[in-house]
Amino acid sequence: MELAHYSDYAVRLVNTEEPARNKDSLTSADAVRALFGASVQMARRVTDGDVTRFRNVRGRLRTVFEAADGGDHVLAVDLLNSLLMEFPVSPQVSGHETIGEHGGPNWHIHLADHPSNASAGYAAIACFGLAFHLTAHGPDRLGICQAPPCRNAYLDTSTNRSRRYCSDRCATRANVAAYRARKRLEAEESAHSGRSAEEAQESHALSER
């Protein structure tokens, strides 16, 4: 498994909450289990107590994204380092059952799963993945969606570092809103120009009397 994959855990957790819409989908143990995806073994250890713990980690991860998105990269790194110290990982070499080109195991780095509880395990891999992404691509690649009211987190993997939205849906919505705003402005300017022309004509007519 590529280490970059683990950064998706952070995005997945942060985006269970939509602050501007006052929505939160992280309300039960089942919702927590769903975050693990195919990692069934990790999900089995989830208890009701993990809901509160996951929410706490989620809030702290969001501050990392917000600091990075706001240009305060030093703060973003400090916040992430604090999480890494609290939720350390245990990397180990693994081959599973995959076979490489020489007929042997396809060795790779895997994050060992020996945490005290499900939330600690999830936090460890999420923070490590985010740290890997940040050091490989730069803190400016951590963003918050610019399409109000969405405040979802995203990882910018574009070649020109131009991503501003969490999804195509938000990008389309923002473009439509910008287009409508331009049209309203053009209509207002046109109406103002028309009124100015009429006033000028009236003034000219009065001056000739």
N, C-alpha and C positions, 0 to 999 in steps of 0.2 A: 504494500500500500504506500503510495507517495505521501510524504509528510505534508505536502500542500493541501491534501484532502482534508486534513484535520481542521483547517481554518474555517471550513464550512460549518463545523459544529458551533463556532462562535456566532456566525451570522444567523444560523438557524435559531439559536437560543434568543438572541437579541430581538429578532423579529417576531417573537411570540407576543410582543406587546406593541400596541399602537397608541402612544401617549396622547397624540393630538385628537384621536378619535375616542379616547377613554375606553379602549378595548384591550382585553388580556385573555389570551387563549390558554395560558398556563394555569389552569384552575383545578387540576386533578392529577392523580398518580398516572392515569392512562395517558394524559397529555404529555407528561414527562417521559413516559416510556416511548411515545411516538418520536421523540427527539433523537433517540438512539438509532433509528432506522434499522439497518440489518444487524446491528450489534445486539443480538438477542440475549447473549450471556450477561451483558452489562444491564440491560433493561430489566432482567429478572430480579435484580436487587433493589429496584425502586420501591419505596414505601411512601405513605402519605406525608411523612415528615420531609421528604425531598422537595415537595412543592415549594415550601418557604425557602429552603436552601438554594434551589435553582433560581428563584426570583431575585435573591440577593446577588448571586453571581451575575445574573442577567443585567442588573442595574450597573454593576461595576464594569462589565464589558461594554455597555453602551457608552459610559463615560470615556472609554478608550477611543471608540469610534468618533465621538463628538469632539474630543480634543484634537484628534488627527484631522478631522474634517475642518475644524476651525483654524488649522495651521499651527497649533501649539504641539509640535511633534515631541518636544522634550517631555511635556506633561503626559502625552499619550504613552511614551516609552516607560516613564516612571510608574504610571498606573498599571501597565501591563507587567512590569517587573514585580510589582507588589503582588499581583495575582500569581505569577510564576513561583514566587517564594512560598506562597501559602498553599499552592497546589502543584507540587513538583511531579515530574514524570519519571518513569523508569524505562528508558529505551532498552531494547534487546534485539539481537539479530534473530530473524525468523525466516523459515523457508516454507512453512505450511506444507501443502501438497503440490505446489507449483513446480514445474520442471523447467530448467533453463536450457539454453541451446546445446550445452554439453551433456545433457542427460541427468544432471544433478539438480538439487534444489535451487530455486531462484532466490538467493539470499537477499534480504532487504531489512531495513530498520523498521521495527514495529514498536509501538508504545505498550509496554506491559500493563496489564489491568489488575492492579493489586490495591485499590484504594479502600479506605474504611467504609465508604458508602457510595451510592450511585452518583450523587451530586459532585463529590470530590473527584471521582473518576472522569466524569464528563468535563468538569472545569479544567482538569489537568490537560486533557487532550485538546480542548478548545483553545486554551491559552497558549499551549505549545504550538498549535497550528497557526494561530494568529501571529505569534512571535516569528515563526518561520517565514510567513508571508511578508511581514513587515521588514525583516532583515534582507529578504531576497529581492523585494520590489520597492521598498521605501514606504514610510508612514503616510505619504500623500496618496497611497493606493487604498487607504481605508476611508470610506465615505458614508455620508448620510444623504438619503434621497432628497433632492431639491424640489420635488413636486408636492406642494402643500395639499392636503395636510399630512401626507405620508412622511414618516421619519424613519423608514426602514434603513438598516445598515447594509452595506454592500462592499465587495472587494473589487477594485478596479483592475481588470486584466486586459484592458484595451492597449493597443500598441502605442497610441499617442497620449495616453493618460487623460483622456477627454470625458470619461464617464461621469455623469452627474445624477443619474437616476438608478433606482434599484431594479427596474424592470422595463421592458418595452411598453407595457401598459402605462406606467407612470410617465415615460418619455413622450408617448403619444398624447396623453392628457395635458402635459405641460405645453407641448407644441400647439395644441388646439387652443388652449387658454391664451397663449402668447399671440396667436393669430387673431383671435377675437378681440384682444386688447388693442392690437394695431389697427384693426378695422374700426373700432370705436373711436380711437384717437383720430384716424383719418376723417371719419364722419364729423367729429366735433370741429376739427380744423377747417373742413370744407364749409360747415355751417357758419363758423365764425368768419371765414373769408367772404362768404356770400353776404352776411350782414354788413361787413365792413364796406363791401362794394355798394350795397344799397344806400348806406349812410353817406358815402362819398357822393353818390349821384344826387341824393336829396340835398346835400350841402351845396353842390354845384348849381342845382336848379334854383335854390334860394338866393344864391349870390348873383344870379343873372336877372333877378326881378328888380 
